[in-house]
Amino acid sequence: MVVHSSQHECASVRASAMAIVGDLYRNDICMQLSIISHCIESMNPIHPPVSTNAIWATGEICLRTDSNTMKPFASTLLQNLIALLMVEGEGRAGLAENAACCVGRLALLNADFVANDLPRFITGWCDGLAKIRDPIERRDSFRGFLRAVYANPQSISKQVVGNVLFAIISWHLPIDLPDDATNVFATD
């Protein structure tokens, strides 16, 4: 039913379906993998609520799947996320943050999924990283960012140092730090 709802003609039904997918994965209730394709197809800034929920749901899926499962979807997913990260102007509220988080979680899954394309979207990713409020999503995003940069250190050019520094200094430590706050940037 959720898969069917994710294809509904009404944008608000699709947005709700994507939110349900994210909640199901967040609570370790995995669904059929065909939903990943529907999430990726729903990443369209024409319908921001649908796109925002689809991006968030895909980020939750990235946390609860393995690299081999995500590999067939990684390239298309990344291209959609890059397009959303690099869009400028109004109407992008929520999209940049969720796209930055999803890219970070994709990089946590496998840094090679994003490392080669990093020079194309690092400025947009840094902009999105700076806007993430949720401490868990922020932690995941920055850890993925570090893994991607480690996999492709040449992506940090003189032109993007300011963007990277802005993303880093935007990190405000919340009062109620997660239990693993001392290992926020630890790699596995």
Disulfide bonds with the S-S distance in Angstrom:
none
